[in-house]
Amino acid sequence: MDAIKSYMLRHGLHAGDRLPTESALCADLGVSRSSVREALRRLEALDIVTVRQGSGSYVGNMSMQPLVETLILRASLDAANGIQSLHSIVETRHALDLGIALPLTRAMRGTTNPHLWELVDIMTSQSREGATYLDQDIAFHSGLLAYLNNDLMHQLVAAMWLVHQSVTPQLAAASRQEMEDAADAHAAILRACEAGEAGAYVEAVNAHYAPLLAIIEGR
C-alpha cells in the first residue's frame, strides 16, 4: 500500500488519473500480483484508489467517506457512546466554525447572498411550525464555506454533518424555542459575514451551538 501511494507521489498523479496495470505495478514495485491486488483492494476501501471492472485502477477521490462510515458505526454501537460521539462531533463542528471567523468574514464582507437568506427564511418558518430544517442547515453552512475555496474544510464539515445526522435521532426532539433560537443564530451569522464583523460572527456561532449543546448535555 505504501509503495503504491509513493508511486502516485513520484509520478504526480491526481484524482481520476489512471494507474498502471497490475503487471506493470508488480514489475515497478518488485512485488507479486497477489500483493498488488490486496493493496489495491485495501486502498479502494479508503477511497485512495478506484477500481473499475474491465477498465483498470485509478487514483480515487480520497474523500472523507471512510471516516464517516467509521464514525457512524462507532456512534451507533450503543446509545451511551453515541451521545458522547455526537457531543464530540458538535464540539468539532463548533471549533471549525470558530476557526474560520477571520477568513470567512473577510471573504464575505460587502457581499449579498439572497440564496442564503432564503435558507434562513425557510429555517425560521420551519422552526415556528415546530418542524426541523436539517437540509437547509447543511446547505447554509456549505454556502458559507464556498467563499473559502477550501475543499478539505468543506469535506470535514460535510463528514461531521453526516455523522451528526446519523446520531441525532437518539436525542429527544428540540423544543420549538430551541429551533427558533438556532434559526435566529443563522441569520446573525450571515448578517455578521456580510458586514465583515468577525466578533459578531463568533458571538452568533456560539449562540448557534448553545441550544444543541444544551440538549446533548441535558440528556
Order of alpha helices (4+ residues) and beta strands (2+ residues): alpha-alpha-alpha-beta-beta-alpha-alpha-alpha-alpha-alpha-alpha-alpha-alpha
